[in-house]
Amino acid sequence: MKRILFLTAIIISLQTTAQNISYKEYMERVMKDNIALTAKSLDIEIADAGVTASKVFNDPTLAVSYTNSEDWSKGLGQGIEVELGKTFTFGVRRERMDIADSERKQSIALLEEYMRNFRADATIAYLEHLRAGMIHAEAVEVHGKLSEVATNDSIRFIKGDIAESDWLESRMAQGVARNAVLDAETELCNTAITMGYYMNSLKGAEELKGAGTLEISEEPASMQEYINTALERRPDIIIAIESADIAKARARFNKAQRRPELDVNIGATYNFSNPDFTTLKAGIAVPLKFSSLNKGERIIDATLAHQAEIEVNEARLQVETEVMQAYRTFGFASKQAETFSRAMLNDMRKVVESKRRAYELGEIPFLDYLIVQRNENEMRHQYIDALFKKAVAWVELQRTTGIDLQYRAK
C-alpha cells in the first residue's frame, strides 16, 4: 500500500508541475533561441563580409630611396627619389566578386539546408515526447487497475476467499506494472530534456509536457507534386548549383589572372649637386607570362567545372529518390495506422474488464486475466507506435520535399 501511495504522489507531482507547451510555441522558441542556429547564421555575415572584401582594388606602391656618389666630401650625386606605382589587372576583380557572390548564395543555401534538417529533427523530438506521454499514461492506467486488483486480493486472501498463490501473482503483476510506469517516466523526462535542448534552455525542461496528439490531420498531395517541389526548393540542390557556379567563376578568375598585367610607375628624383636639378620619370611594364602557356591549370579548372555539373545532376537524382522513398514510407505507415481503430481498442478494453470481473467472481484464474491485460497493453503500444511512425513519416516527407515544415494534430 505504501508503494501505491508513493507512486501516486509522484504522478500527482508530475501532473501539477508540468508545463504544457504546444507545437507552435515549441517551434517558435526553437527557431528563436537555439544556439546552434545562431552560430550557423553567422556564416551569412561572414559571406557578406567576403563580398565586401572582394570589391577592393589593388593597392598602389610608394618607394622612397636616397643616393650618393662615392666621393662624399664633394657632395656630388646626392639625391632623393620618390616613385609611385600601381599594377592594373583586367577582369580579376570582377571575377573575384563573382566568386564571393556565389559563395554568399551557397552560404545562404547551406543555412537553409541546416534549418530544414534542424526543424525536422526538432519536430521528431516533440513527437517522441508525445509518444512517451501516451505510453506513460497507459502505464499509469494499467498500474492503477492492477493495484486495485492486488489490494482487493489482499483482503480476499485474509478472508480466505482466494489462495495465497493468487494473491502473490497479483502482487507480482502490480510490481511489474510499477516498473513499467517508472520506465515510462524516465523516457518522458528524457524526451522533455531533449525538447529543452532544442529550445536552448534546460531549466525546468523535465517539467515540459507536449500539448498535442500524434493523430495528424494532413492529407498528402501526389508524388509528382512533391518531386517537382523538391527539385525546385531543396537547398542541397541549390548548394550543388552554387558549387558549379563557384567552379566556373574560379575558372574565369584563374583565366583572368593569366592575362597580361600592366605596371604603371611615375616618379621624381631631386639631385643636390651644384647646380641642383630634378628628374621626372614615368614608365610602364608588361610582365611576360610565359607560365600561362602551361595547360595544366586550364585542364584542372575545366575538369572541376565539369565535375560540379555532374554533381548537380546527381543531387537532383538523389532528391527525387528520397522523395519517392519518403512518400511510399508515409503511405505504408498510414495503412499500418488504419489497421487500428477506436472501436477495436474499446472492444479490447471491454474484454479485459469482463475477464477482470470473471476473476473477481472466481470463475477464472488470475493468469487468464493477466494474459488478456497484457495483450491489451501490447495492442495499445502498437497503436501508439503506428501513430508515431505515421507522424514521423509525414515529417520526413516534408523534410525531403524541402517545404516549410507543418505539423497539425487533430
N, C-alpha and C positions, 0 to 999 in steps of 0.2 A: 504493500500500500504506500509506503514511503517513497518507493521508486516512482510510482504513478504520480504522486503529488509533486515530486521533484521535476519530472519530465513535463508535467502540465504547467508548472511555474515557468520553466524555460520557454515553452511555447507561447505562453501569455506574454512573457517579457519580450520575445521577438516580435510579437504582433503589435505591442504598444510602442516599441521604439522604431519600428520600420518606417522608412521614409519612402513613400510612394513616388515614383518618377515615371512619367510617360516616355514613350519612344521619342516623341518630338522634343521634349525637354532634354532628354539624354543626349540626342544628337546635336542639339544647339550648344550644349556645354562641351561636347567632344570637339566640334569644329571651331569653337571659340578659344578653349583653354588648353588643348593638348599641346604639350611642349615639343613633341616631335614634329607636328605640323608647323609650329612656329619656327623651328630650326630649318625645316625644309623651305619655308617661304623666303628665307634669307638668300637662297640661291638666285631668286629673281633680282634682288637688289645687287648681288654680285654681277649678274649678267648685264644689268642696266649700267653698272659702272664700267663693265667691259666695253659696251657700246660707246660710252663717252670717251673712254681711253683710246679707242680705235680711231677717233677723229683727229688725233694730234698730228701736227705737221712735223717734218724733220727739223731739228734744231740747227741754227747756224753755228759756225765755229769762229772764235775770235783768237788770234795769235798775236803776241807781242814779243819782239826779240831785240836784243842790243848787240851792236857790232863795234869792233875796234881794230885798227891796224896793228902790226907787230911792234911799231915804234910808239910806245905810249907817251914818251916825252914830247913828241911833236904834236900830239893830239890830232893826227891825221886819220881820217877814215872812221871816226866815231859816228855812230848813228843809231836811231831807234826806228824799228819797223813795226807797223801795225797792219794786220791783214784780217779781213772778214771774208768768210767763205760759207757756201751752202751747197748741199747736194740735192739735185732735183731728180725725183723718180717719176715714172709715168705709169699711172694706174695702180701702183702698190697701195696707196692709202684707200682708194675706193674699194679694192678687193678686200683689204683688211677690215673695212667697215661692213662689207657683206658677210664676212665670216662671223664677226661679232653679232650681227643682227640674227643670223641663222642660229648661232649658239644661244642667243636670248630666247628665240622661239622654242628651241629644244628644251631649255630650262623650264619654260612655262609648261610645255607638254609633260616633262618629267614630273613636275609638281602635280599636275592633273592626274597623271598615272598613279602617283603615290597616294593622292587623295582618293582616287577611285578604289584602290585596294584597301585603304585605311577605313573608308566609310563602310565597305562590305564587312571587313573584319570586326569593326565596332558593332555593326548590326548583328552579326552572328553571336558576338559576346552577349548582347542583350537577349537574343533568342535562347541561348544556353541558360541564361538566368531564369527566363520564363519557364523553360523545361524543368530546371531544378526546382522551381517553386511549385509546379504542378506535381512533381514526384514527391516532394516534401509533404504537400497537402494530402496526397493519397496515403503516404506512410503514416501520417498522424491519424488519419481516419481509421486505418486498419488497426493501428496500435490501440486506439480507443475502444474499438469493438472487442479485440482480444483481451484487453484489460477488463472489460465488463464481464466477459465470459470467465476469466480467471478469478475475478472477485466473487462471482456467483458460485463458481465451482468450489471455492474455499468454504463458503457457507454450506453448500450441499454436502461436501465431504464431512464437515463437522456434524451435520445432521445424520450422516450415514446413507445419503441418497445415492452417492456415486463412490466408485472405488478410488483408492489413493492414486492409482496409475493415471486415471482420467484427470485428476486434479493436477498431478505433476506435468502431464502433457500440455495442459492449458497454460500452466505457469511457464514452461519452456517456450511455447509458442509466443507468449507475451514478451519474453526476454528477447527472442529473435526479432520480433516486431519493434521492440525498443531500440535495438541496434540499427535496424533499418532506418528509423527516424533520425538517429544520430548521424548515420552516414549521409542521409539526405540533407540534414542541417549543415554538415561540413561542405557538401557540394554547393548548397545555396549560398553560404558565406563566401566560398572561394569565387564563385561566379560574380557575386556582388563586388568583391575586391577587384576582379578583372574590369568590371564596369568603371570602378573608381580610377583605375589606371588610365583607361581611355579618356576619362574626364579630367585627368591630371590632378586628382585630389583623392588621397586615400583616407583622409579624415572622415570618420563616420561611414566609410564605404561599406562596412559589414551590415549596416542597417538599411542599405538601399533595397528597394523592392520594386521590381518592374510592374507597372500597371498596364497590363495588356494580355493578349491571348495569342496562342500560336495558330489560330484559325484565320488564315489570311483571306482577304476578300477580292484580291486582284484576279483578273482573267487575262490569260496570255494572248498576245497577237499571233500572227502567223510566223513561222520560222524565217521566211524570206524577209519579212519586215525587220526582224531582229538582225539578220545578217546585213541588210542594207544600212541599218542604223549603225551597227558596229564598224563596218568598213568606212563609214563617214566620220564617226566620232571617237573611235577608240584612240586614246592618247598614245599608245605604243606604236600605232601606225604612223601617227604624226611625228613621233620621235624618229622612226625609221626614215620618213621622208625628209625630215630636217637633217638627219645624218648624211643622207645623199646630197642634200644641198650644201652642207658643210664640206663634203669631199670635193664637190665641183668647185666651190668657192676657193678651197685651198689649192686646187689645181690651177685656177686662174691667178691666184696670188703668187704661186711659185713661177708661173709663166711671166707675170709682171716683173718679178724680181730678176728674171733673166734678161729683161730688156736693157738696152744701154742707158746708163745714167749720165747726168750732166753736172759736173762740179764747176761752180762759178766762184771766182775769187776776185776781190778788189782790195787794194792796199796802198800804203804810202810809207816812204822811208825819208826820215829827216836826217841829214848829214851835218855834223857840227864843224866840218872843216872850214878854212878861211879862203874864199868866202863860203858860208853855209848854203845849202840848197836842199830842195825837197824833190823826191822822185815819186811819181804816181805810177801805179801799175794795175792792170786788170787782165784776167785770163780765164779761159775755160779749159776743162779737161774731160775727156770721154774715156772711161775705163774700157779696156778691150776684154770683153768677157768671153774668152775662148772656152772657158769651162761650160758655157751654155751649149756647146756643140755635143756634149755628152748626153745621150738619150736616156740614161738610167733614171733620172728623176721624172722625166716625162712618162716613161713606162709605168713607174710606180704610181704617179698621180692618176693616170688613165685606168690602171687596174683597181685602185682604191675606189674611184668613182663608179666603175662597173660593178664592183663588189657591193657597194652601197645600194645600187639599183636592184640587184638580186635580192638583197636583204629586205627591201621594201615589199617585193612580191612574196617573199617567204613569210613576212609579218602578216600580210593580208590572208594568206592561206592558213596560217596559224590561228588568226582571229576567227575566220569562218569555221574552222574545225572546232574551236572552243564553244562557239555559239551553238552549233549543231549538237554537240555533246550535252551542253547545259540544257538545251531545250528538251532533248529526249529524257534527260535525268529528271527534269521537272514533271514531264508527262508521266513517267513511271511512278514518281513519288506521289503525284496526285491520285493515281489509281490505287496505290497502296493505302493512302489515307481514306479513300472512298470505301474500302472493304469494311471499315468500322462505321458504326452509326450509333447515335444516342440511344435508339431503341434497343439495339443489340446489347449495349452496355447496361441499360436499365433492366433488361431481361436477365442478364447475368447476375445483377445485384439481387433481383428477386429470388433467383435460385439459391444464392448464398444465404439470404435471410430465411428461406424455407428450411435449408439444411441446419441453420443455427437453431431454429425452433424445434426441429426434429431432435437435435442433440439434447437440448434442454429438457425435452419431454422424455428422453431416454430411449428414443426409437432407433438411433444410430450411434456408433462410437464417435469419439471426438475426432479421430483421424479422418473420417469421412467428411466431416465439416471443414477441417483444416485444408484438405486437398482442394475442395471447391473454392475456399477463400484464397488460396494461393493461385489457383487458376484465374480467378478474377483479378488478382494483383498483376499477374503476368499479362493478361489481356489489356488492362488499363495502361500498363507500361508500354506495351506495343502500340497502343493508340496514341499515347503521348509522343513516342518516338516517331511514329508515322507523321504526325502533325509537325514535329520538329524538322524532320527530313524534307517535308514539302516546303516549309518556310525557308529553310536554308537553300534548297534548290531554287526557290524564287529569287533569293538574294544573289546566288551565283549566276543565274540567268541575266540579271540586271548588271552584275559585275562584268560579265563577258560582253554585254552589249555596249557598255560604256556610257549609258544614260545616267541621269541623276537618280540616285537610289531612292526608291519609295517603298515604304512598308506600312501598310494599313491593316490593322487587325479587325476582325468582325466585332 
